[in-house]
Amino acid sequence: MKRIILALCLAINLSLSAQNKLTLNFDDANIKIEKEIYGHFSEHLGTCIYEGIYVGEESDIPNINGYRTDVVEALKELKVPVLRWPGGCFADTYHWKDGIGPKEDRPSIVNVFWGGVTEDNSFGTHEFLNFCELIGTEPYLSINVGSGTVQEARDWVEYVTSSNESPMTALRKKNGREEPWDVKFWGIGNENWGCGGDMAPDYYANVFRNFSSYIRGDDFQKVICGPSEGDTNWTEKILETLDNKTYLAQGMSLHYYTLPTKDWSSKGSSTDFGEEMWFKTIKNTMVIEDYIQKHLAIMDKYDPEKKMKLMVDEWGTWYDKLPDTKEGFLQQQNTLRDALVAGINLNIFNNHADRISMANVAQIVNVLQSVIRTNGAQMVKTPTYYAFQLYNVHQDATLIPTSLETEKYEFEGESIPGLTASASEKDGVVNITITNANPEKAMPVNFDLGKSFKNISGKIVSAKNITDYNDFGKNEQVMIQDFEVAKAKGNNLNVEIPAHSIVLMQLQ
């Protein structure tokens, strides 16, 4: 009888393992994962810029020319490849000349989109671009189309990037910057279907054509405002209106935020949730795969040579604001759930590296799915920070196409893929990242590696509870830890991926 039970257990285990299999295809590994897929977003919103990044040179908080030292060091460690600024909705109310010159002479404005607070413009073009140089990241500037002019946009480009003698370059030098900055990413408007002017797609496409013709640079990547979520009509109409001038845009943006409820009036708590909200969040974030496929199909129709890339320049989780925080500041906590959302999205973006060249999680500090939170002189790295740090091995690596067979994660009659994965190779190291969304069940996975490897090591981001997060003045609950991986047998490797976790395996 014992032998029968043991045989049944072995058969069940083999059956489960057979349900979960990842196959690596090295023969088709010829696509680069652009490092900008691991990009970030900073907006004049809440305490992202002021208090989060910039405290001023007179602050008691340790700083480098006004930039928080702790934040600078953390972002350098994270290897942030690109940073978008000044918005977001704020970008289409922002007039760049308000943010240059002596700070005491800069006019103040009201931030009408985010909290109705006064913006004193002490953090402007010089402060942002110098910050990018300080942390070693590429800047991505969003041009004001909603309330700006073509002349204003053209002047900003010249002020920032030109080395010729002109009134704009003379003004830049007067303000303390002799050499131009190297800025190649330019967003021509932001959410012009909404806060960027409430425009119809064909109208905006013609506005883009006008602006784009004056935004000139040999290596510029100009980004046309693409759709929100699954709005394929917007994508179709703007590309149709561009007609044979799709070459004017090197990228098209896509914005998608993950809400547990899909109800903007009641999005759900960022900390107080059970398995139902966990499942809904993971399910709703996976929808982006379908949106990407639909928009890319339309892009292929109008750009069959696939020169225009998709740039997911706003993505991340969006919950109800934390209790007792200011309206419009979008402060939320960041738990292990957010780390899983990050890992799933990054796997999806990696696997579309042939068409996705940039993505920007919203936002870098203190807002929405931030990688850093600050409170006065205190700072914490969030679970999302550690997810990005785990995945930065994929930056500028060669994508290894994979085939994933996965069992389902089921909850109350609904189901989603239990696992997601992506793989790459860089400097002789094969990197595999895999997520297990099931909050209770470890999943055994068989890896068909395609070749043998002598050395295999692992790292993991997980925690005891799905609601765990890192808080000020307390020991971290979510971080990167070592993960033991058994030796491969020839080309095959069997690994059990723990519940609610992200795992990185590196093979040599």
Disulfide bonds with the S-S distance in Angstrom:
Cys89-Cys195 2.15
